[in-house]
Structure formats: structure tokens, C-alpha cells
């Protein structure tokens, strides 16, 4: 989602004369679009600002803007901690970045914009065409979250669930396909909670997928990230009716223990999660899945952890993300007693070994096999190309005659 926002920020600032540069000392303005999901991400922002300061020791200071969820969560504290920052803009306000920059140059006063705006950001963004011309492009269709998992900051930094107008999304998809996109990844913090009403009609994520499936030059459709609770029948049926929907889903489970899922306020249990996978596999036999896991959630016992391992082995995830619990300020879980850090690390290593072996076993099945790869780009200064299989597995291959896309 930050990648999408970053591209849109670029679309906006290019209207007031900015261009991208890869030469850091050439830049007049740095925008650090940030993530707040883990503590490390916040510290990385300050580290990066430290590096910018160093580059510019002997030059004029550039304009430094922090946007995204760290900006939202820390707001004016950021400028108090690091006076090199000139502007702090939350994820709901970045559509104003062009005007804010012009204002800054007029008034030379630090700017903080972290309120949740009443005006719809996406209505404003519609006036700036999406200029991404990548083979695989993202479209944000939904933002925010009403689920309030006890460990997560998203409901506080991105606000309540919001769904973009259906037609706006389809128009953006056509724009992208007309400029060469072959794969669209629909994005949302809870992408499958997409729920839009217009003229007495209710549009769900399934309606968007069905509409995109009819675009001739589009080859692949994906969506991420989903909550198990919102895997409704109409969405599951898209795996039957929409041939462009890839047979791969990232569906975070977080833990294999019902006790921990309850304590996390995840609103699903293991049995329900398994039932979704079974339903999709009944429709699409080659369907595969990946997930997110939190290890060492407060109160997690050895027995709870073993249940996670059992679930992992049972499902055979082909690719997953796993982390030790990171307490985020302001969330209910941050007030609980932390588990022993050393034990957490041992557990994480054990889980990651199993997940890596599952991924490796899955990849081994492709040795000396042909498979369809959507080629995205040529690697810099090489005769190699990069693409992905339908399961998102990266593939790098040699070719002297290949057209990405
Ligand atoms: S559903 Fe996802 S985004 Fe929402 S609170 Fe839970 S983990 Fe965070």
C-alpha cells in the first residue's frame, strides 16, 4: 500500500514541477513514506534522516517530509525529536502534498497534517492520473480497519474501513491496462471487507474482480491483504467464475491456537480458517496459500505454539511472514506482560525453519518443469529477466529475446 501511495505522491508532486532522481545529493526534496507496523520501521525513519543530514552537510538543506503511518502516529513528536524534518503528513492527507509544499516555500513554517480528513482522499486523487506503467500494478480499493486486533496499530493510523467508489476503481484499472499493465493487485488493509453502496446497489470485492476479469488485455488479478472473516461465498466463488484470478491467496492466520486467536481478538478460529481453505480447494485444486504469524504473543504457552506448528504442517503454506510479537504503543496487547525474549527467538527459529522447508519443497516441484511466468522487467545491466509464477514465486531467467509483459 505504501508503494501505491508513494507512486500517487509522485503523480501529485510532478504537477508542481518535481522529477524523480536517483542521485541523492541532487534532490531538493525527500519524502519518506513510512510504515508503523513494527518498532524497527519507526527507528529506520530517523536513521534515514540522519543519512540525509550527512549527505547535505556541505549543501543547501533539502525539504524533508515524513508521510505515512509513522507520521500519523507520532505527529508533532517527530519534529520535536528531529528538527531537520519540515513536514509531517498522515496517510489520509497526502493528496494535499503539492499545495503544502508550495505553502511551505511561501511561509517557511513547519507543517503538520495528521487529522483524518472528512473530504474523501480518493475523490481528490482522481484528478491526478495514475502514471504507474508497470506490468504488475497496484490499486488501493479500500483503506482502514474496524477489526481492532489487539496487537495492531492500523485502526489507529489508517482510521475506520473506507471503500472507494466502484467506478473510480474500474476507471483506474482501465488507465493502467491502457498503459501496459498486465496484472492488477487490488489492495486494502482489509481488502475483502470492500463494501460500497451506490444507487441501491451494493458492490463487494467479488464485483470488482468480475469486472476486471472482462478486461481483454489484463492477464492476472490478485488481492491482498484479506481477513478470514471476510472470505464470503461470493468471493470464494470468484475462483470458479474468474479465470484471471490467480490460485494463490495470502490469508493471515497469526496463530494456530484458538486461545491465542481469542486473546488477539482475531474474530476467527482455526476450524473456520481451515473451512475456507477447504472450500477454495474444492473449487480450484491447484490453489495455494501463504500467511502471517506472530510468535510469542503475550501469554502464548508451549502448547499454544505447538498448535501453530501443527496448523502450518497441516496446511503446507508455500510462503509466509513470521515475526516475534512487537508491542505497538496504544494497543491493548502492549499493556500485557511480554514473554521471555530468548524463548520467543527459539520459537521463531523453529517456525521459520519449518516454513522455509515447506517453501523449498514446493519450489523443488518445479525443477525441470515448464511454468507460466509473467515477465515484469529486465535486470539492470544483465541479460536476465524477472517475472513471477501464478503463485507469486519470483523467477529469474536468461533470454536475449524477451518482451516484458
Ligand atoms: S484485521 Fe489486520 S489491519 Fe485490522 S486490526 Fe487486525 S491485523 Fe490490523
Boltz pocket constraint, residues with backbone or C-beta under 6 A from the ligand:
constraints:
  - pocket:
      binder: B
      contacts: [[A, 144], [A, 145], [A, 146], [A, 147], [A, 148], [A, 149], [A, 152], [A, 153], [A, 154], [A, 155], [A, 189], [A, 190], [A, 227]]
      max_distance: 6.0
